[in-house]
């Protein structure tokens, strides 16, 4: 399932719309590093992730979002998603934390 996510800054200086895939196979939500850089999202910590490409160390940053009219505070993994279809995914952690159900979205 695909959703349009509105991301915005705490100070109201920027907001953008991003196409995101609801991905129940992913634990954490992720955003493309190019978008994160353009928004000035700064990692507050780093975490090592294992995936099909091996281990990757990624920054985690917070962003405010609106999905289907619900305000959310997301902790996003910043990743190179350049070759992927969608620049953002919403993982099951955020589906659970905010009572979002992929069947009703």
C-alpha positions in Angstrom: 0.0 0.0 0.0 1.3 3.5 -0.9 0.6 6.6 1.1 1.5 10.3 0.7 3.3 11.5 3.8 3.6 15.1 4.7 6.8 15.8 6.5 7.3 19.1 8.3 9.8 20.8 10.6 9.2 21.8 14.2 9.7 25.4 13.4 7.4 25.4 10.3 10.2 26.5 7.9 9.7 23.5 5.6 7.2 20.9 4.6 7.1 18.4 1.7 5.0 15.5 0.4 6.7 12.2 0.0 5.3 8.9 -1.5 5.9 6.1 1.0 5.3 2.4 0.9 3.7 0.7 3.9 6.1 -2.1 4.5 5.1 -4.5 7.2 8.3 -6.5 6.5 10.4 -3.6 7.7 10.7 -2.9 11.4 11.7 0.7 11.1 10.6 3.5 8.8 13.3 4.8 6.4 13.8 7.8 4.2 16.2 8.5 1.3 19.4 10.3 2.3 18.9 12.9 -0.4 15.6 14.0 1.0 16.9 13.9 4.6 19.8 16.1 3.6 17.6 18.6 1.8 15.4 18.8 4.9 18.3 19.2 7.2 17.5 16.1 9.2 20.4 15.5 11.5 20.9 12.0 13.0 20.6 11.9 16.8 22.2 8.4 16.9 23.5 5.7 14.7 22.6 2.0 14.4 24.0 -0.9 12.4 21.5 -2.7 10.2 21.7 -6.1 8.5 20.1 -6.6 5.2 20.7 -8.4 1.9 23.6 -6.1 1.1 25.4 -6.9 4.4 25.8 -4.6 7.4 25.2 -0.8 7.1 25.6 1.9 9.7 22.8 4.4 9.3 21.8 7.6 11.1 18.5 7.9 12.8 16.6 11.2 12.7 13.3 12.4 14.0 10.7 14.0 11.7 7.2 15.2 12.1 4.7 13.7 9.7 1.0 13.6 8.8 -0.3 10.3 7.4 -4.0 10.1 6.7 -4.7 13.1 8.9 -2.8 11.7 11.9 0.1 13.6 13.3 3.1 11.4 14.0 6.6 11.8 15.2 8.7 9.3 13.2 12.2 8.1 13.9 13.6 7.5 10.4 16.5 5.5 9.3 18.5 7.5 6.7 19.4 5.3 3.8 20.4 5.4 0.2 17.1 4.5 -1.5 18.1 6.0 -4.9 17.5 2.7 -6.9 14.3 1.9 -5.1 10.7 2.7 -6.2 9.7 4.8 -3.2 11.9 7.3 -1.3 10.3 6.4 2.0 8.9 3.4 3.8 6.7 3.2 6.8 7.7 0.2 8.9 5.7 -1.9 11.3 7.1 -0.1 14.4 5.3 3.1 13.3 2.2 1.2 12.3 2.1 -0.3 15.8 3.1 2.7 17.7 0.4 4.9 16.1 -2.3 2.3 15.8 -2.1 2.5 12.0 -3.4 -0.6 10.3 -2.2 -1.3 6.8 -5.7 -2.8 6.0 -7.5 0.5 6.9 -5.0 2.9 5.5 
